[in-house]
Amino acid sequence: MRARSVLYLPASNARAVEKARGLTCDVAVLDLEDAVAPEMKADARAAAVAAAR
């Protein structure tokens, strides 16, 4: 599969993750690095796992 559109969003932003579910992008990348504040990294990891389930 060749992705035509890729959406990058911070995994720590629950609103953005939920909104991405309804968008027509081919791939959604949950960012755990640059877009996430250091003190939010653990929560972002847990949110990414929950979103993938």
mmCIF entry with sequence, helices, sheets and N, C-alpha, C, O atoms, coordinates in Angstrom:
data_MODEL
# 
_entry.id   MODEL 
# 
_entity.id                         1 
_entity.type                       polymer 
_entity.pdbx_number_of_molecules   1 
# 
_entity_poly.entity_id                      1 
_entity_poly.type                           'polypeptide(L)' 
_entity_poly.nstd_linkage                   no 
_entity_poly.nstd_monomer                   no 
_entity_poly.pdbx_seq_one_letter_code       MRARSVLYLPASNARAVEKARGLTCDVAVLDLEDAVAPEMKADARAAAVAAAR 
_entity_poly.pdbx_seq_one_letter_code_can   MRARSVLYLPASNARAVEKARGLTCDVAVLDLEDAVAPEMKADARAAAVAAAR 
_entity_poly.pdbx_strand_id                 A 
# 
loop_
_entity_poly_seq.entity_id 
_entity_poly_seq.num 
_entity_poly_seq.mon_id 
_entity_poly_seq.hetero 
1 1  MET n 
1 2  ARG n 
1 3  ALA n 
1 4  ARG n 
1 5  SER n 
1 6  VAL n 
1 7  LEU n 
1 8  TYR n 
1 9  LEU n 
1 10 PRO n 
1 11 ALA n 
1 12 SER n 
1 13 ASN n 
1 14 ALA n 
1 15 ARG n 
1 16 ALA n 
1 17 VAL n 
1 18 GLU n 
1 19 LYS n 
1 20 ALA n 
1 21 ARG n 
1 22 GLY n 
1 23 LEU n 
1 24 THR n 
1 25 CYS n 
1 26 ASP n 
1 27 VAL n 
1 28 ALA n 
1 29 VAL n 
1 30 LEU n 
1 31 ASP n 
1 32 LEU n 
1 33 GLU n 
1 34 ASP n 
1 35 ALA n 
1 36 VAL n 
1 37 ALA n 
1 38 PRO n 
1 39 GLU n 
1 40 MET n 
1 41 LYS n 
1 42 ALA n 
1 43 ASP n 
1 44 ALA n 
1 45 ARG n 
1 46 ALA n 
1 47 ALA n 
1 48 ALA n 
1 49 VAL n 
1 50 ALA n 
1 51 ALA n 
1 52 ALA n 
1 53 ARG n 
# 
_struct_asym.id          A 
_struct_asym.entity_id   1 
# 
loop_
_struct_conf.conf_type_id 
_struct_conf.id 
_struct_conf.pdbx_PDB_helix_id 
_struct_conf.beg_label_comp_id 
_struct_conf.beg_label_asym_id 
_struct_conf.beg_label_seq_id 
_struct_conf.pdbx_beg_PDB_ins_code 
_struct_conf.end_label_comp_id 
_struct_conf.end_label_asym_id 
_struct_conf.end_label_seq_id 
_struct_conf.pdbx_end_PDB_ins_code 
_struct_conf.beg_auth_comp_id 
_struct_conf.beg_auth_asym_id 
_struct_conf.beg_auth_seq_id 
_struct_conf.end_auth_comp_id 
_struct_conf.end_auth_asym_id 
_struct_conf.end_auth_seq_id 
_struct_conf.pdbx_PDB_helix_class 
_struct_conf.details 
_struct_conf.pdbx_PDB_helix_length 
HELX_P HELX_P1 AA1 ALA A 14 ? ALA A 20 ? ALA A 14 ALA A 20 1 ? 7  
HELX_P HELX_P2 AA2 PRO A 38 ? MET A 40 ? PRO A 38 MET A 40 5 ? 3  
HELX_P HELX_P3 AA3 LYS A 41 ? ALA A 52 ? LYS A 41 ALA A 52 1 ? 12 
# 
_struct_conf_type.id          HELX_P 
_struct_conf_type.criteria    ? 
_struct_conf_type.reference   ? 
# 
_struct_sheet.id               AA1 
_struct_sheet.type             ? 
_struct_sheet.number_strands   2 
_struct_sheet.details          ? 
# 
_struct_sheet_order.sheet_id     AA1 
_struct_sheet_order.range_id_1   1 
_struct_sheet_order.range_id_2   2 
_struct_sheet_order.offset       ? 
_struct_sheet_order.sense        parallel 
# 
loop_
_struct_sheet_range.sheet_id 
_struct_sheet_range.id 
_struct_sheet_range.beg_label_comp_id 
_struct_sheet_range.beg_label_asym_id 
_struct_sheet_range.beg_label_seq_id 
_struct_sheet_range.pdbx_beg_PDB_ins_code 
_struct_sheet_range.end_label_comp_id 
_struct_sheet_range.end_label_asym_id 
_struct_sheet_range.end_label_seq_id 
_struct_sheet_range.pdbx_end_PDB_ins_code 
_struct_sheet_range.beg_auth_comp_id 
_struct_sheet_range.beg_auth_asym_id 
_struct_sheet_range.beg_auth_seq_id 
_struct_sheet_range.end_auth_comp_id 
_struct_sheet_range.end_auth_asym_id 
_struct_sheet_range.end_auth_seq_id 
AA1 1 VAL A 6  ? PRO A 10 ? VAL A 6  PRO A 10 
AA1 2 VAL A 27 ? ASP A 31 ? VAL A 27 ASP A 31 
# 
loop_
_atom_site.group_PDB 
_atom_site.id 
_atom_site.type_symbol 
_atom_site.label_atom_id 
_atom_site.label_alt_id 
_atom_site.label_comp_id 
_atom_site.label_asym_id 
_atom_site.label_entity_id 
_atom_site.label_seq_id 
_atom_site.pdbx_PDB_ins_code 
_atom_site.Cartn_x 
_atom_site.Cartn_y 
_atom_site.Cartn_z 
_atom_site.occupancy 
_atom_site.B_iso_or_equiv 
_atom_site.pdbx_formal_charge 
_atom_site.auth_seq_id 
_atom_site.auth_comp_id 
_atom_site.auth_asym_id 
_atom_site.auth_atom_id 
_atom_site.pdbx_PDB_model_num 
ATOM 1   N N  . MET A 1 1  ? 0.827   -1.175 0.000  1.00 0.00 ? 1  MET A N  1 
ATOM 2   C CA . MET A 1 1  ? 0.000   0.000  0.000  1.00 0.00 ? 1  MET A CA 1 
ATOM 3   C C  . MET A 1 1  ? 0.877   1.246  0.000  1.00 0.00 ? 1  MET A C  1 
ATOM 4   O O  . MET A 1 1  ? 1.867   1.336  0.725  1.00 0.00 ? 1  MET A O  1 
ATOM 5   N N  . ARG A 1 2  ? 0.496   2.172  -0.806 1.00 0.00 ? 2  ARG A N  1 
ATOM 6   C CA . ARG A 1 2  ? 1.225   3.441  -0.847 1.00 0.00 ? 2  ARG A CA 1 
ATOM 7   C C  . ARG A 1 2  ? 0.346   4.507  -0.198 1.00 0.00 ? 2  ARG A C  1 
ATOM 8   O O  . ARG A 1 2  ? -0.769  4.763  -0.652 1.00 0.00 ? 2  ARG A O  1 
ATOM 9   N N  . ALA A 1 3  ? 0.849   5.118  0.854  1.00 0.00 ? 3  ALA A N  1 
ATOM 10  C CA . ALA A 1 3  ? 0.079   6.134  1.575  1.00 0.00 ? 3  ALA A CA 1 
ATOM 11  C C  . ALA A 1 3  ? 0.081   7.442  0.796  1.00 0.00 ? 3  ALA A C  1 
ATOM 12  O O  . ALA A 1 3  ? 1.130   7.939  0.388  1.00 0.00 ? 3  ALA A O  1 
ATOM 13  N N  . ARG A 1 4  ? -1.101  7.982  0.602  1.00 0.00 ? 4  ARG A N  1 
ATOM 14  C CA . ARG A 1 4  ? -1.232  9.271  -0.080 1.00 0.00 ? 4  ARG A CA 1 
ATOM 15  C C  . ARG A 1 4  ? -1.219  10.422 0.908  1.00 0.00 ? 4  ARG A C  1 
ATOM 16  O O  . ARG A 1 4  ? -0.793  11.530 0.583  1.00 0.00 ? 4  ARG A O  1 
ATOM 17  N N  . SER A 1 5  ? -1.690  10.148 2.116  1.00 0.00 ? 5  SER A N  1 
ATOM 18  C CA . SER A 1 5  ? -1.709  11.203 3.125  1.00 0.00 ? 5  SER A CA 1 
ATOM 19  C C  . SER A 1 5  ? -1.328  10.622 4.483  1.00 0.00 ? 5  SER A C  1 
ATOM 20  O O  . SER A 1 5  ? -1.795  9.552  4.874  1.00 0.00 ? 5  SER A O  1 
ATOM 21  N N  . VAL A 1 6  ? -0.477  11.344 5.183  1.00 0.00 ? 6  VAL A N  1 
ATOM 22  C CA . VAL A 1 6  ? -0.012  10.921 6.494  1.00 0.00 ? 6  VAL A CA 1 
ATOM 23  C C  . VAL A 1 6  ? -0.258  12.067 7.468  1.00 0.00 ? 6  VAL A C  1 
ATOM 24  O O  . VAL A 1 6  ? 0.136   13.204 7.210  1.00 0.00 ? 6  VAL A O  1 
ATOM 25  N N  . LEU A 1 7  ? -0.909  11.767 8.584  1.00 0.00 ? 7  LEU A N  1 
ATOM 26  C CA . LEU A 1 7  ? -1.204  12.752 9.602  1.00 0.00 ? 7  LEU A CA 1 
ATOM 27  C C  . LEU A 1 7  ? -0.353  12.451 10.828 1.00 0.00 ? 7  LEU A C  1 
ATOM 28  O O  . LEU A 1 7  ? -0.418  11.354 11.383 1.00 0.00 ? 7  LEU A O  1 
ATOM 29  N N  . TYR A 1 8  ? 0.440   13.422 11.243 1.00 0.00 ? 8  TYR A N  1 
ATOM 30  C CA . TYR A 1 8  ? 1.247   13.292 12.448 1.00 0.00 ? 8  TYR A CA 1 
ATOM 31  C C  . TYR A 1 8  ? 0.561   14.077 13.556 1.00 0.00 ? 8  TYR A C  1 
ATOM 32  O O  . TYR A 1 8  ? 0.183   15.232 13.357 1.00 0.00 ? 8  TYR A O  1 
ATOM 33  N N  . LEU A 1 9  ? 0.397   13.456 14.725 1.00 0.00 ? 9  LEU A N  1 
ATOM 34  C CA . LEU A 1 9  ? -0.220  14.153 15.835 1.00 0.00 ? 9  LEU A CA 1 
ATOM 35  C C  . LEU A 1 9  ? 0.366   13.654 17.144 1.00 0.00 ? 9  LEU A C  1 
ATOM 36  O O  . LEU A 1 9  ? 0.801   12.506 17.239 1.00 0.00 ? 9  LEU A O  1 
ATOM 37  N N  . PRO A 1 10 ? 0.378   14.519 18.156 1.00 0.00 ? 10 PRO A N  1 
ATOM 38  C CA . PRO A 1 10 ? 0.933   14.100 19.447 1.00 0.00 ? 10 PRO A CA 1 
ATOM 39  C C  . PRO A 1 10 ? 0.017   13.088 20.131 1.00 0.00 ? 10 PRO A C  1 
ATOM 40  O O  . PRO A 1 10 ? -1.190  13.304 20.236 1.00 0.00 ? 10 PRO A O  1 
ATOM 41  N N  . ALA A 1 11 ? 0.587   12.010 20.585 1.00 0.00 ? 11 ALA A N  1 
ATOM 42  C CA . ALA A 1 11 ? -0.199  10.976 21.258 1.00 0.00 ? 11 ALA A CA 1 
ATOM 43  C C  . ALA A 1 11 ? -0.779  11.480 22.568 1.00 0.00 ? 11 ALA A C  1 
ATOM 44  O O  . ALA A 1 11 ? -1.724  10.890 23.091 1.00 0.00 ? 11 ALA A O  1 
ATOM 45  N N  . SER A 1 12 ? -0.233  12.550 23.100 1.00 0.00 ? 12 SER A N  1 
ATOM 46  C CA . SER A 1 12 ? -0.711  13.099 24.368 1.00 0.00 ? 12 SER A CA 1 
ATOM 47  C C  . SER A 1 12 ? -1.963  13.953 24.205 1.00 0.00 ? 12 SER A C  1 
ATOM 48  O O  . SER A 1 12 ? -2.547  14.377 25.203 1.00 0.00 ? 12 SER A O  1 
ATOM 49  N N  . ASN A 1 13 ? -2.386  14.213 22.979 1.00 0.00 ? 13 ASN A N  1 
ATOM 50  C CA . ASN A 1 13 ? -3.555  15.066 22.724 1.00 0.00 ? 13 ASN A CA 1 
ATOM 51  C C  . ASN A 1 13 ? -4.757  14.176 22.395 1.00 0.00 ? 13 ASN A C  1 
ATOM 52  O O  . ASN A 1 13 ? -4.970  13.800 21.242 1.00 0.00 ? 13 ASN A O  1 
ATOM 53  N N  . ALA A 1 14 ? -5.534  13.847 23.425 1.00 0.00 ? 14 ALA A N  1 
ATOM 54  C CA . ALA A 1 14 ? -6.662  12.927 23.261 1.00 0.00 ? 14 ALA A CA 1 
ATOM 55  C C  . ALA A 1 14 ? -7.679  13.446 22.246 1.00 0.00 ? 14 ALA A C  1 
ATOM 56  O O  . ALA A 1 14 ? -8.250  12.665 21.485 1.00 0.00 ? 14 ALA A O  1 
ATOM 57  N N  . ARG A 1 15 ? -7.903  14.740 22.231 1.00 0.00 ? 15 ARG A N  1 
ATOM 58  C CA . ARG A 1 15 ? -8.871  15.320 21.289 1.00 0.00 ? 15 ARG A CA 1 
ATOM 59  C C  . ARG A 1 15 ? -8.418  15.107 19.840 1.00 0.00 ? 15 ARG A C  1 
ATOM 60  O O  . ARG A 1 15 ? -9.226  14.767 18.975 1.00 0.00 ? 15 ARG A O  1 
ATOM 61  N N  . ALA A 1 16 ? -7.130  15.309 19.585 1.00 0.00 ? 16 ALA A N  1 
ATOM 62  C CA . ALA A 1 16 ? -6.597  15.123 18.235 1.00 0.00 ? 16 ALA A CA 1 
ATOM 63  C C  . ALA A 1 16 ? -6.655  13.653 17.818 1.00 0.00 ? 16 ALA A C  1 
ATOM 64  O O  . ALA A 1 16 ? -6.977  13.342 16.672 1.00 0.00 ? 16 ALA A O  1 
ATOM 65  N N  . VAL A 1 17 ? -6.345  12.760 18.741 1.00 0.00 ? 17 VAL A N  1 
ATOM 66  C CA . VAL A 1 17 ? -6.389  11.324 18.438 1.00 0.00 ? 17 VAL A CA 1 
ATOM 67  C C  . VAL A 1 17 ? -7.819  10.915 18.088 1.00 0.00 ? 17 VAL A C  1 
ATOM 68  O O  . VAL A 1 17 ? -8.039  10.190 17.119 1.00 0.00 ? 17 VAL A O  1 
ATOM 69  N N  . GLU A 1 18 ? -8.782  11.375 18.868 1.00 0.00 ? 18 GLU A N  1 
ATOM 70  C CA . GLU A 1 18 ? -10.180 11.037 18.597 1.00 0.00 ? 18 GLU A CA 1 
ATOM 71  C C  . GLU A 1 18 ? -10.639 11.623 17.270 1.00 0.00 ? 18 GLU A C  1 
ATOM 72  O O  . GLU A 1 18 ? -11.342 10.958 16.510 1.00 0.00 ? 18 GLU A O  1 
ATOM 73  N N  . LYS A 1 19 ? -10.253 12.847 16.986 1.00 0.00 ? 19 LYS A N  1 
ATOM 74  C CA . LYS A 1 19 ? -10.634 13.483 15.725 1.00 0.00 ? 19 LYS A CA 1 
ATOM 75  C C  . LYS A 1 19 ? -10.036 12.739 14.529 1.00 0.00 ? 19 LYS A C  1 
ATOM 76  O O  . LYS A 1 19 ? -10.680 12.613 13.488 1.00 0.00 ? 19 LYS A O  1 
ATOM 77  N N  . ALA A 1 20 ? -8.806  12.248 14.680 1.00 0.00 ? 20 ALA A N  1 
ATOM 78  C CA . ALA A 1 20 ? -8.125  11.540 13.591 1.00 0.00 ? 20 ALA A CA 1 
ATOM 79  C C  . ALA A 1 20 ? -8.877  10.287 13.165 1.00 0.00 ? 20 ALA A C  1 
ATOM 80  O O  . ALA A 1 20 ? -8.789  9.872  12.009 1.00 0.00 ? 20 ALA A O  1 
ATOM 81  N N  . ARG A 1 21 ? -9.613  9.684  14.089 1.00 0.00 ? 21 ARG A N  1 
ATOM 82  C CA . ARG A 1 21 ? -10.377 8.475  13.757 1.00 0.00 ? 21 ARG A CA 1 
ATOM 83  C C  . ARG A 1 21 ? -11.395 8.727  12.645 1.00 0.00 ? 21 ARG A C  1 
ATOM 84  O O  . ARG A 1 21 ? -11.710 7.817  11.878 1.00 0.00 ? 21 ARG A O  1 
ATOM 85  N N  . GLY A 1 22 ? -11.908 9.946  12.551 1.00 0.00 ? 22 GLY A N  1 
ATOM 86  C CA . GLY A 1 22 ? -12.915 10.257 11.556 1.00 0.00 ? 22 GLY A CA 1 
ATOM 87  C C  . GLY A 1 22 ? -12.381 10.887 10.288 1.00 0.00 ? 22 GLY A C  1 
ATOM 88  O O  . GLY A 1 22 ? -13.151 11.152 9.365  1.00 0.00 ? 22 GLY A O  1 
ATOM 89  N N  . LEU A 1 23 ? -11.083 11.133 10.219 1.00 0.00 ? 23 LEU A N  1 
ATOM 90  C CA . LEU A 1 23 ? -10.493 11.752 9.033  1.00 0.00 ? 23 LEU A CA 1 
ATOM 91  C C  . LEU A 1 23 ? -10.191 10.704 7.966  1.00 0.00 ? 23 LEU A C  1 
ATOM 92  O O  . LEU A 1 23 ? -10.107 9.511  8.258  1.00 0.00 ? 23 LEU A O  1 
ATOM 93  N N  . THR A 1 24 ? -10.034 11.157 6.747  1.00 0.00 ? 24 THR A N  1 
ATOM 94  C CA . THR A 1 24 ? -9.799  10.225 5.638  1.00 0.00 ? 24 THR A CA 1 
ATOM 95  C C  . THR A 1 24 ? -8.332  10.076 5.266  1.00 0.00 ? 24 THR A C  1 
ATOM 96  O O  . THR A 1 24 ? -8.015  9.725  4.130  1.00 0.00 ? 24 THR A O  1 
ATOM 97  N N  . CYS A 1 25 ? -7.440  10.337 6.202  1.00 0.00 ? 25 CYS A N  1 
ATOM 98  C CA . CYS A 1 25 ? -6.016  10.149 5.910  1.00 0.00 ? 25 CYS A CA 1 
ATOM 99  C C  . CYS A 1 25 ? -5.725  8.647  5.828  1.00 0.00 ? 25 CYS A C  1 
ATOM 100 O O  . CYS A 1 25 ? -6.437  7.831  6.414  1.00 0.00 ? 25 CYS A O  1 
ATOM 101 N N  . ASP A 1 26 ? -4.687  8.309  5.105  1.00 0.00 ? 26 ASP A N  1 
ATOM 102 C CA . ASP A 1 26 ? -4.313  6.907  4.954  1.00 0.00 ? 26 ASP A CA 1 
ATOM 103 C C  . ASP A 1 26 ? -3.577  6.361  6.175  1.00 0.00 ? 26 ASP A C  1 
ATOM 104 O O  . ASP A 1 26 ? -3.721  5.189  6.522  1.00 0.00 ? 26 ASP A O  1 
ATOM 105 N N  . VAL A 1 27 ? -2.790  7.216  6.823  1.00 0.00 ? 27 VAL A N  1 
ATOM 106 C CA . VAL A 1 27 ? -1.979  6.804  7.964  1.00 0.00 ? 27 VAL A CA 1 
ATOM 107 C C  . VAL A 1 27 ? -2.014  7.900  9.012  1.00 0.00 ? 27 VAL A C  1 
ATOM 108 O O  . VAL A 1 27 ? -1.909  9.083  8.687  1.00 0.00 ? 27 VAL A O  1 
ATOM 109 N N  . ALA A 1 28 ? -2.161  7.509  10.269 1.00 0.00 ? 28 ALA A N  1 
ATOM 110 C CA . ALA A 1 28 ? -2.049  8.451  11.391 1.00 0.00 ? 28 ALA A CA 1 
ATOM 111 C C  . ALA A 1 28 ? -0.868  8.007  12.236 1.00 0.00 ? 28 ALA A C  1 
ATOM 112 O O  . ALA A 1 28 ? -0.823  6.867  12.699 1.00 0.00 ? 28 ALA A O  1 
ATOM 113 N N  . VAL A 1 29 ? 0.090   8.905  12.438 1.00 0.00 ? 29 VAL A N  1 
ATOM 114 C CA . VAL A 1 29 ? 1.287   8.614  13.219 1.00 0.00 ? 29 VAL A CA 1 
ATOM 115 C C  . VAL A 1 29 ? 1.146   9.300  14.566 1.00 0.00 ? 29 VAL A C  1 
ATOM 116 O O  . VAL A 1 29 ? 1.001   10.521 14.636 1.00 0.00 ? 29 VAL A O  1 
ATOM 117 N N  . LEU A 1 30 ? 1.189   8.523  15.624 1.00 0.00 ? 30 LEU A N  1 
ATOM 118 C CA . LEU A 1 30 ? 1.106   9.082  16.970 1.00 0.00 ? 30 LEU A CA 1 
ATOM 119 C C  . LEU A 1 30 ? 2.521   9.402  17.442 1.00 0.00 ? 30 LEU A C  1 
ATOM 120 O O  . LEU A 1 30 ? 3.304   8.505  17.757 1.00 0.00 ? 30 LEU A O  1 
ATOM 121 N N  . ASP A 1 31 ? 2.829   10.676 17.486 1.00 0.00 ? 31 ASP A N  1 
ATOM 122 C CA . ASP A 1 31 ? 4.160   11.144 17.854 1.00 0.00 ? 31 ASP A CA 1 
ATOM 123 C C  . ASP A 1 31 ? 4.358   11.016 19.359 1.00 0.00 ? 31 ASP A C  1 
ATOM 124 O O  . ASP A 1 31 ? 3.512   11.444 20.144 1.00 0.00 ? 31 ASP A O  1 
ATOM 125 N N  . LEU A 1 32 ? 5.468   10.431 19.748 1.00 0.00 ? 32 LEU A N  1 
ATOM 126 C CA . LEU A 1 32 ? 5.815   10.281 21.160 1.00 0.00 ? 32 LEU A CA 1 
ATOM 127 C C  . LEU A 1 32 ? 7.068   11.069 21.513 1.00 0.00 ? 32 LEU A C  1 
ATOM 128 O O  . LEU A 1 32 ? 7.540   10.988 22.648 1.00 0.00 ? 32 LEU A O  1 
ATOM 129 N N  . GLU A 1 33 ? 7.609   11.816 20.590 1.00 0.00 ? 33 GLU A N  1 
ATOM 130 C CA . GLU A 1 33 ? 8.874   12.507 20.824 1.00 0.00 ? 33 GLU A CA 1 
ATOM 131 C C  . GLU A 1 33 ? 8.726   14.022 20.830 1.00 0.00 ? 33 GLU A C  1 
ATOM 132 O O  . GLU A 1 33 ? 8.404   14.609 21.863 1.00 0.00 ? 33 GLU A O  1 
ATOM 133 N N  . ASP A 1 34 ? 8.958   14.659 19.689 1.00 0.00 ? 34 ASP A N  1 
ATOM 134 C CA . ASP A 1 34 ? 9.048   16.110 19.603 1.00 0.00 ? 34 ASP A CA 1 
ATOM 135 C C  . ASP A 1 34 ? 7.762   16.838 19.982 1.00 0.00 ? 34 ASP A C  1 
ATOM 136 O O  . ASP A 1 34 ? 7.824   17.929 20.549 1.00 0.00 ? 34 ASP A O  1 
ATOM 137 N N  . ALA A 1 35 ? 6.618   16.272 19.688 1.00 0.00 ? 35 ALA A N  1 
ATOM 138 C CA . ALA A 1 35 ? 5.345   16.948 19.935 1.00 0.00 ? 35 ALA A CA 1 
ATOM 139 C C  . ALA A 1 35 ? 4.843   16.749 21.365 1.00 0.00 ? 35 ALA A C  1 
ATOM 140 O O  . ALA A 1 35 ? 3.804   17.292 21.741 1.00 0.00 ? 35 ALA A O  1 
ATOM 141 N N  . VAL A 1 36 ? 5.576   15.974 22.160 1.00 0.00 ? 36 VAL A N  1 
ATOM 142 C CA . VAL A 1 36 ? 5.132   15.657 23.515 1.00 0.00 ? 36 VAL A CA 1 
ATOM 143 C C  . VAL A 1 36 ? 6.126   16.226 24.524 1.00 0.00 ? 36 VAL A C  1 
ATOM 144 O O  . VAL A 1 36 ? 7.330   15.987 24.430 1.00 0.00 ? 36 VAL A O  1 
ATOM 145 N N  . ALA A 1 37 ? 5.605   16.979 25.486 1.00 0.00 ? 37 ALA A N  1 
ATOM 146 C CA . ALA A 1 37 ? 6.452   17.538 26.547 1.00 0.00 ? 37 ALA A CA 1 
ATOM 147 C C  . ALA A 1 37 ? 7.078   16.403 27.360 1.00 0.00 ? 37 ALA A C  1 
ATOM 148 O O  . ALA A 1 37 ? 6.452   15.361 27.556 1.00 0.00 ? 37 ALA A O  1 
ATOM 149 N N  . PRO A 1 38 ? 8.308   16.601 27.833 1.00 0.00 ? 38 PRO A N  1 
ATOM 150 C CA . PRO A 1 38 ? 8.994   15.532 28.573 1.00 0.00 ? 38 PRO A CA 1 
ATOM 151 C C  . PRO A 1 38 ? 8.173   14.959 29.734 1.00 0.00 ? 38 PRO A C  1 
ATOM 152 O O  . PRO A 1 38 ? 8.193   13.750 29.963 1.00 0.00 ? 38 PRO A O  1 
ATOM 153 N N  . GLU A 1 39 ? 7.466   15.799 30.453 1.00 0.00 ? 39 GLU A N  1 
ATOM 154 C CA . GLU A 1 39 ? 6.691   15.320 31.603 1.00 0.00 ? 39 GLU A CA 1 
ATOM 155 C C  . GLU A 1 39 ? 5.417   14.571 31.191 1.00 0.00 ? 39 GLU A C  1 
ATOM 156 O O  . GLU A 1 39 ? 4.751   13.975 32.037 1.00 0.00 ? 39 GLU A O  1 
ATOM 157 N N  . MET A 1 40 ? 5.080   14.599 29.911 1.00 0.00 ? 40 MET A N  1 
ATOM 158 C CA . MET A 1 40 ? 3.875   13.927 29.399 1.00 0.00 ? 40 MET A CA 1 
ATOM 159 C C  . MET A 1 40 ? 4.188   12.632 28.649 1.00 0.00 ? 40 MET A C  1 
ATOM 160 O O  . MET A 1 40 ? 3.272   11.965 28.170 1.00 0.00 ? 40 MET A O  1 
ATOM 161 N N  . LYS A 1 41 ? 5.457   12.272 28.542 1.00 0.00 ? 41 LYS A N  1 
ATOM 162 C CA . LYS A 1 41 ? 5.844   11.123 27.712 1.00 0.00 ? 41 LYS A CA 1 
ATOM 163 C C  . LYS A 1 41 ? 5.214   9.807  28.183 1.00 0.00 ? 41 LYS A C  1 
ATOM 164 O O  . LYS A 1 41 ? 4.740   9.030  27.354 1.00 0.00 ? 41 LYS A O  1 
ATOM 165 N N  . ALA A 1 42 ? 5.199   9.542  29.481 1.00 0.00 ? 42 ALA A N  1 
ATOM 166 C CA . ALA A 1 42 ? 4.619   8.288  29.982 1.00 0.00 ? 42 ALA A CA 1 
ATOM 167 C C  . ALA A 1 42 ? 3.127   8.227  29.655 1.00 0.00 ? 42 ALA A C  1 
ATOM 168 O O  . ALA A 1 42 ? 2.628   7.190  29.216 1.00 0.00 ? 42 ALA A O  1 
ATOM 169 N N  . ASP A 1 43 ? 2.420   9.327  29.868 1.00 0.00 ? 43 ASP A N  1 
ATOM 170 C CA . ASP A 1 43 ? 0.989   9.363  29.546 1.00 0.00 ? 43 ASP A CA 1 
ATOM 171 C C  . ASP A 1 43 ? 0.763   9.205  28.051 1.00 0.00 ? 43 ASP A C  1 
ATOM 172 O O  . ASP A 1 43 ? -0.195  8.556  27.631 1.00 0.00 ? 43 ASP A O  1 
ATOM 173 N N  . ALA A 1 44 ? 1.642   9.794  27.247 1.00 0.00 ? 44 ALA A N  1 
ATOM 174 C CA . ALA A 1 44 ? 1.510   9.696  25.791 1.00 0.00 ? 44 ALA A CA 1 
ATOM 175 C C  . ALA A 1 44 ? 1.705   8.260  25.332 1.00 0.00 ? 44 ALA A C  1 
ATOM 176 O O  . ALA A 1 44 ? 1.005   7.798  24.430 1.00 0.00 ? 44 ALA A O  1 
ATOM 177 N N  . ARG A 1 45 ? 2.639   7.554  25.935 1.00 0.00 ? 45 ARG A N  1 
ATOM 178 C CA . ARG A 1 45 ? 2.856   6.140  25.573 1.00 0.00 ? 45 ARG A CA 1 
ATOM 179 C C  . ARG A 1 45 ? 1.608   5.318  25.886 1.00 0.00 ? 45 ARG A C  1 
ATOM 180 O O  . ARG A 1 45 ? 1.175   4.501  25.072 1.00 0.00 ? 45 ARG A O  1 
ATOM 181 N N  . ALA A 1 46 ? 1.040   5.536  27.056 1.00 0.00 ? 46 ALA A N  1 
ATOM 182 C CA . ALA A 1 46 ? -0.171  4.805  27.449 1.00 0.00 ? 46 ALA A CA 1 
ATOM 183 C C  . ALA A 1 46 ? -1.329  5.158  26.520 1.00 0.00 ? 46 ALA A C  1 
ATOM 184 O O  . ALA A 1 46 ? -2.114  4.284  26.151 1.00 0.00 ? 46 ALA A O  1 
ATOM 185 N N  . ALA A 1 47 ? -1.442  6.423  26.141 1.00 0.00 ? 47 ALA A N  1 
ATOM 186 C CA . ALA A 1 47 ? -2.513  6.851  25.246 1.00 0.00 ? 47 ALA A CA 1 
ATOM 187 C C  . ALA A 1 47 ? -2.342  6.240  23.855 1.00 0.00 ? 47 ALA A C  1 
ATOM 188 O O  . ALA A 1 47 ? -3.326  5.876  23.211 1.00 0.00 ? 47 ALA A O  1 
ATOM 189 N N  . ALA A 1 48 ? -1.107  6.129  23.394 1.00 0.00 ? 48 ALA A N  1 
ATOM 190 C CA . ALA A 1 48 ? -0.850  5.534  22.076 1.00 0.00 ? 48 ALA A CA 1 
ATOM 191 C C  . ALA A 1 48 ? -1.249  4.057  22.067 1.00 0.00 ? 48 ALA A C  1 
ATOM 192 O O  . ALA A 1 48 ? -1.845  3.577  21.103 1.00 0.00 ? 48 ALA A O  1 
ATOM 193 N N  . VAL A 1 49 ? -0.922  3.345  23.135 1.00 0.00 ? 49 VAL A N  1 
ATOM 194 C CA . VAL A 1 49 ? -1.295  1.931  23.229 1.00 0.00 ? 49 VAL A CA 1 
ATOM 195 C C  . VAL A 1 49 ? -2.809  1.800  23.258 1.00 0.00 ? 49 VAL A C  1 
ATOM 196 O O  . VAL A 1 49 ? -3.366  0.939  22.577 1.00 0.00 ? 49 VAL A O  1 
ATOM 197 N N  . ALA A 1 50 ? -3.485  2.642  24.036 1.00 0.00 ? 50 ALA A N  1 
ATOM 198 C CA . ALA A 1 50 ? -4.938  2.598  24.107 1.00 0.00 ? 50 ALA A CA 1 
ATOM 199 C C  . ALA A 1 50 ? -5.571  2.914  22.767 1.00 0.00 ? 50 ALA A C  1 
ATOM 200 O O  . ALA A 1 50 ? -6.553  2.278  22.385 1.00 0.00 ? 50 ALA A O  1 
ATOM 201 N N  . ALA A 1 51 ? -5.030  3.880  22.046 1.00 0.00 ? 51 ALA A N  1 
ATOM 202 C CA . ALA A 1 51 ? -5.575  4.264  20.739 1.00 0.00 ? 51 ALA A CA 1 
ATOM 203 C C  . ALA A 1 51 ? -5.404  3.138  19.724 1.00 0.00 ? 51 ALA A C  1 
ATOM 204 O O  . ALA A 1 51 ? -6.269  2.932  18.873 1.00 0.00 ? 51 ALA A O  1 
ATOM 205 N N  . ALA A 1 52 ? -4.309  2.421  19.809 1.00 0.00 ? 52 ALA A N  1 
ATOM 206 C CA . ALA A 1 52 ? -4.062  1.329  18.868 1.00 0.00 ? 52 ALA A CA 1 
ATOM 207 C C  . ALA A 1 52 ? -4.973  0.136  19.112 1.00 0.00 ? 52 ALA A C  1 
ATOM 208 O O  . ALA A 1 52 ? -5.244  -0.647 18.201 1.00 0.00 ? 52 ALA A O  1 
ATOM 209 N N  . ARG A 1 53 ? -5.436  0.004  20.328 1.00 0.00 ? 53 ARG A N  1 
ATOM 210 C CA . ARG A 1 53 ? -6.344  -1.113 20.643 1.00 0.00 ? 53 ARG A CA 1 
ATOM 211 C C  . ARG A 1 53 ? -7.698  -0.811 20.095 1.00 0.00 ? 53 ARG A C  1 
ATOM 212 O O  . ARG A 1 53 ? -8.618  -1.615 20.245 1.00 0.00 ? 53 ARG A O  1 
# 
